[in-house]
Amino acid sequence: MVRPSGTSSGTGPVVLAVSGASAQPLAQRALQLLLEAGEAVELVTSRGAIGVWQAELGLRVPSDPDAQEAFWRERTAVSTGQLRCHRWNDQAAGIASGSFKTRGMVILPASMGTVGRIASGVALDLVERAADVHLKEGRPLVICPRETPWSLVHLRNLTALAEAGARIAPPVPAWYHQPQSIEDMVDFLVIRVFDVLGYELGNLRRWQGPPHQPGSPGAPAAGTTSP
Ligand SMILES: Cc1cc2nc3c(=O)[nH]c(=O)nc-3n(C[C@H](O)[C@H](O)[C@H](O)COP(=O)(O)O)c2cc1C
């Protein structure tokens, strides 16, 4: 049975969790857009993610929460919004408890290790514990798995999470919005993920149906304008 999980209706900060899959720039852009929008963010970066930041972008992300907050403020060049960073294994953090209210949680990107542990109810770090809390509290949890190809194990774990109420939103690019750059693609992916939670982090070019072709049924007659 699939538990319903919809758009966020609660109040409070959003939990942005980053695990050790490829696509760390998506996490950075998500943080930047959320803070620019004046949102409150509880950020938790897994130990695996800290290694991937180093491997993909040569970045040394500090584990210490205060140092990490200063790091992200400088890196995103955004002073608005509220940011609280958590150590990857701090199981005593507010977001480790169901009594701490949030608007929802996004794991971007989500490694297959993190997906598997959450699907099994094993919470070894704060990312997994916070996800476990969101599922048990029936709060929105959006998981953005990054791996290819997916094995049957990955697919079964993702299915179990969808059945438990998570939304599975893989960061898969689209072309219908006619991206002109990698930045356009990154923005589309990030804005679309948070769209699932009800956030409007940018101008999402929504599909309105195919453009009218001259002479096709329903096309405006020559010389007329459509609204
Ligand atoms: C550069 C790099 C890229 C990786 N990309 C992925 C990936 O896309 N998906 C994945 O599931 N694991 C990926 N991994 C492996 C995970 O980082 C590894 O399994 C790690 O233990 C996950 O830890 P976490 O789930 O605690 O974040 C990558 C590792 C490295 C070093």
The ligand as an ORCA input file, in Angstrom:
! r2SCAN-3c Opt
* xyz 0 1
  C      33.271     10.890     -6.699
  C      32.277      9.921     -6.161
  C      31.029      9.835     -6.760
  C      30.073      8.944     -6.272
  N      28.851      8.914     -6.879
  C      27.898      8.095     -6.386
  C      26.596      8.115     -6.973
  O      26.299      8.840     -7.916
  N      25.637      7.329     -6.398
  C      25.905      6.519     -5.326
  O      25.001      5.845     -4.859
  N      27.145      6.476     -4.747
  C      28.134      7.249     -5.263
  N      29.390      7.237     -4.687
  C      29.657      6.281     -3.589
  C      29.194      6.841     -2.237
  O      29.808      8.084     -1.985
  C      29.515      5.854     -1.113
  O      28.749      4.678     -1.276
  C      29.318      6.460      0.246
  O      29.632      5.479      1.224
  C      27.903      6.958      0.460
  O      27.834      7.472      1.758
  P      26.499      8.147      2.320
  O      25.358      7.347      1.804
  O      26.654      8.083      3.792
  O      26.482      9.548      1.823
  C      30.373      8.112     -5.166
  C      31.633      8.214     -4.556
  C      32.575      9.082     -5.053
  C      33.917      9.177     -4.372
*
